[in-house]
Amino acid sequence: MSIWWSLHLRREAASVPLARRLLLGTMEAAGVDPDICYDLSVALSEACANAVEHGGDAATEDYRVTAFIDGDTCRIEVTDSGPGFSRPQCPPTGQAAADPAPLPAPAPAQASPYAEAGRGLFLIEALTDHVRYRNRTGRRGAVVSFDKILKWREGAALPMAS
């Protein structure tokens, strides 16, 4: 058995807890260990907050969250319509790269120890097992996807086999 859902959300701060609650409810119903649920909910909150803050301009009012639980893995993808991630180098022709190849982790700006922002990408990487950053193919926007190996609560009703 697998579970899959996708949301199209407005780029508003109120959308972040909505996505987080849906993910938590799904994982709790499936019997995922509470510590794993917490880690993924924080990572998703950070990715959504980045999409809300950096994911577009006045003309782009939404972003998408997709979550997929299959077997012992949860993959989450957050896609926005913002400027995307900068590539380290342009292709030799000088044209913008359009391939969906993963990018190296963006280098976040140095945040002061007391700052309340600027740590989202670090948190996503620390709380998950594998993170990928890429730009959308042929369109504006960034895609952040991350995976985490799931652990199950004792007596979980739905531990899923691959």
C-alpha positions as CSV (number, residue, x, y, z in Angstrom):
1,M,0.0,0.0,0.0
2,S,1.2,3.5,-0.7
3,I,-0.2,6.9,0.1
4,W,0.1,9.9,-2.2
5,W,-1.3,13.4,-2.1
6,S,-0.7,16.8,-3.7
7,L,-1.8,20.3,-2.7
8,H,-1.9,23.5,-4.6
9,L,-1.6,26.3,-1.9
10,R,-1.6,30.0,-2.0
11,R,1.7,31.7,-1.2
12,E,0.4,32.9,2.2
13,A,1.8,32.1,5.7
14,A,-1.4,30.4,6.7
15,S,-0.8,27.7,4.1
16,V,2.2,26.3,5.9
17,P,0.4,24.8,8.9
18,L,-2.2,23.4,6.6
19,A,0.4,21.4,4.7
20,R,2.1,20.4,8.0
21,R,-1.1,19.2,9.6
22,L,-2.1,17.1,6.5
23,L,1.3,15.4,6.5
24,L,1.2,14.8,10.3
25,G,-2.3,13.3,10.1
26,T,-1.4,11.0,7.2
27,M,1.8,9.7,8.9
28,E,0.1,9.3,12.3
29,A,-2.8,7.4,10.7
30,A,-0.3,5.1,8.9
31,G,1.6,4.4,12.2
32,V,4.8,6.3,11.5
33,D,7.1,6.8,14.6
34,P,6.4,10.2,16.2
35,D,10.0,11.3,16.0
36,I,10.0,10.7,12.3
37,C,6.7,12.5,12.0
38,Y,8.1,15.5,13.8
39,D,11.3,15.7,11.7
40,L,9.4,15.5,8.4
41,S,6.8,18.1,9.6
42,V,9.6,20.6,10.5
43,A,11.4,20.0,7.1
44,L,8.1,20.4,5.2
45,S,7.3,23.6,7.2
46,E,10.7,25.1,6.2
47,A,10.3,24.2,2.6
48,C,6.8,25.7,2.5
49,A,8.0,28.8,4.3
50,N,10.7,29.2,1.7
51,A,8.2,28.8,-1.1
52,V,5.9,31.4,0.5
53,E,8.8,33.9,1.0
54,H,10.9,33.4,-2.2
55,G,8.6,31.4,-4.5
56,G,7.3,34.0,-6.9
57,D,6.1,37.5,-7.5
58,A,2.8,39.3,-7.4
59,A,1.7,37.3,-10.5
60,T,2.5,33.9,-9.0
61,E,0.2,33.2,-6.1
62,D,0.6,29.5,-5.5
63,Y,3.0,26.7,-4.9
64,R,2.6,22.9,-4.8
65,V,3.4,20.3,-2.2
66,T,3.4,16.6,-3.0
67,A,4.0,13.8,-0.5
68,F,4.4,10.1,-1.3
69,I,4.7,7.3,1.3
70,D,5.7,4.0,-0.2
71,G,7.1,1.1,1.8
72,D,9.6,2.5,4.3
73,T,10.2,5.8,2.5
74,C,8.5,9.2,2.5
75,R,9.3,11.6,-0.3
76,I,8.1,15.2,-0.2
77,E,8.4,17.7,-3.0
78,V,7.7,21.5,-2.8
79,T,7.5,23.3,-6.1
80,D,7.2,27.1,-6.6
81,S,7.2,29.6,-9.4
82,G,10.0,31.9,-8.2
83,P,13.3,32.7,-9.8
84,G,14.7,29.3,-9.0
85,F,18.2,28.4,-7.8
86,S,21.3,30.0,-9.3
87,R,23.5,27.6,-11.2
88,P,27.2,27.7,-10.3
89,Q,28.1,28.2,-14.0
90,C,26.3,29.0,-17.2
91,P,26.6,26.5,-20.1
92,P,29.4,27.2,-22.6
93,T,26.9,28.9,-25.0
94,G,26.0,31.5,-22.4
95,Q,22.3,30.5,-22.5
96,A,20.5,29.7,-19.3
97,A,20.5,26.0,-18.4
98,A,17.1,24.4,-18.7
99,D,17.8,20.8,-17.6
100,P,16.2,19.4,-14.5
101,A,19.5,18.1,-13.1
102,P,19.9,18.3,-9.4
103,L,21.8,21.4,-8.2
104,P,24.4,21.5,-5.4
105,A,22.9,22.6,-2.1
106,P,22.3,26.4,-2.2
107,A,24.7,28.2,0.1
108,P,22.4,30.0,2.6
109,A,23.6,33.4,3.8
110,Q,25.3,33.5,7.1
111,A,22.7,33.9,9.8
112,S,23.5,35.4,13.1
113,P,23.2,33.1,16.0
114,Y,20.1,35.0,17.2
115,A,18.4,35.4,13.8
116,E,14.9,34.0,13.3
117,A,15.4,33.3,9.6
118,G,18.0,31.9,7.3
119,R,18.3,28.3,8.6
120,G,15.6,26.5,6.6
121,L,17.8,24.7,4.1
122,F,20.2,23.6,6.9
123,L,17.2,22.2,8.9
124,I,15.8,20.3,5.9
125,E,19.2,18.7,5.3
126,A,19.7,17.9,9.0
127,L,16.2,16.3,9.4
128,T,16.0,14.2,6.3
129,D,18.1,11.5,4.6
130,H,18.4,12.9,1.1
131,V,17.7,16.3,-0.4
132,R,17.6,17.5,-4.0
133,Y,17.4,21.0,-5.4
134,R,16.6,21.7,-9.0
135,N,14.9,24.3,-11.2
136,R,11.7,23.5,-13.1
137,T,12.3,22.5,-16.7
138,G,11.2,25.2,-19.2
139,R,9.5,27.3,-16.5
140,R,10.4,29.6,-13.7
141,G,10.6,28.0,-10.3
142,A,12.5,25.8,-7.9
143,V,11.8,22.3,-6.7
144,V,13.0,21.1,-3.3
145,S,12.5,17.4,-2.7
146,F,13.6,15.3,0.3
147,D,13.3,11.7,1.4
148,K,13.3,10.1,4.8
149,I,13.4,6.4,5.8
150,L,10.4,5.7,8.0
151,K,10.2,3.9,11.3
152,W,6.9,2.5,12.5
153,R,5.2,2.7,15.9
154,E,4.9,-0.6,17.7
155,G,1.6,-2.1,16.6
156,A,1.2,0.3,13.7
157,A,-1.9,-0.5,11.8
158,L,-0.5,0.2,8.4
159,P,3.2,-0.6,8.2
160,M,3.7,-0.6,4.5
161,A,5.7,-3.2,2.6
162,S,7.4,-2.3,-0.6
